[in-house]
Amino acid sequence: MDLVELMRRGDETIHAHDAFSDLAASARSFLACVAGWKQFTVEPASPAAERVLGAAMMLDPTLRGGRSARTVVLDVNIASGSLLANAARRVRDTVETEWLIAVAINSLTDWDMRWTIDGVDTLFVCNASSVAVACSQSGQSSDHRIPIRSV
C-alpha cells in the first residue's frame, strides 16, 4: 500500500464517524477491547479518538477520561504509532504510571507483532486484518491479553 492509499483509508475511517452508527460501533469496539479492566482512565491521542471516547462514555458512564497510574491511550487508527507515542509521552510527563496501554480501533497497515511504540507497555488493535494475539513488551500477565479481531 502506498502513502496516498494509507491516507485515504485513514480519512475514510475518520469520516465514517460522521454516521452515528459507525461512531457507536467504534465505541463498542473500544469497550469490548477493555472489558474487564478495572480502575483506569482513558487519554485520547487525537481529536477523532476524543469523539470515540465521548461515545464510549455515553455507553458506559463509569468510564473516565484523563491521566492516572493506569492509563489507556486511545486512537482510532494506527499506521506508524506516532500519535499514540505522543499521547503516551504526555501521560508519562504528567503522572507516574503503573502501566500504560495503547488501544487502536483500526490498523491501517498489516499487523506486525514486532511493533513497539515508545512509552507504551502494551498495544492492542481492536480491528486488525489478521487474527493474532496482542503483543506485550512489558511482560504483563497474559490475563490482560486479548485476541485481535478481524472485522
Summary of the structure (lengths in Angstrom):
residues: 151
radius of gyration: 14.2
end to end distance: 19.1
largest distance: 40.6
contacts: 461
relative contact order: 0.15
helix: 39%
strand: 24%
